[in-house]
């Protein structure tokens, strides 16, 4: 297995080719909870807010070529929802980019999560209510017992 930190030159080339500001590693390979089915979670922050799908596919392919013995799971941090971005930023390792940019992204992720937290709680309660309704609809009808 190739060490992610040993691929700095390849990551730099890929970043310069596709306008990537940051590449971070996150997930089980950072937290130390790797298991045989673990993939390699990588997040990228691209300079363009809405890169073409073809570019994103080429970035993923380039990362997969750098780490052929691991299944690369790519997250485009520009498009990440507030909770996912917060989770990435909680435990990540900078592989490419300016540490100051990563710090700014961490602050942005925290603020964005705080702004959306009340909506996440509303969503959680809504899902719980719907699941409870669904369970009631699926439970056997209560009625008189038959002998």
Secondary structure as GFF3:
##gff-version 3
##sequence-region A 1 147
A	DSSP	three_ten_helix	4	7	.	.	.	ID=ss1
A	DSSP	alpha_helix	8	18	.	.	.	ID=ss2
A	DSSP	beta_strand	20	26	.	.	.	ID=ss3
A	DSSP	alpha_helix	28	31	.	.	.	ID=ss4
A	DSSP	beta_strand	40	46	.	.	.	ID=ss5
A	DSSP	alpha_helix	53	66	.	.	.	ID=ss6
A	DSSP	beta_strand	72	76	.	.	.	ID=ss7
A	DSSP	three_ten_helix	77	79	.	.	.	ID=ss8
A	DSSP	alpha_helix	82	90	.	.	.	ID=ss9
A	DSSP	beta_strand	92	96	.	.	.	ID=ss10
A	DSSP	alpha_helix	99	138	.	.	.	ID=ss11
###
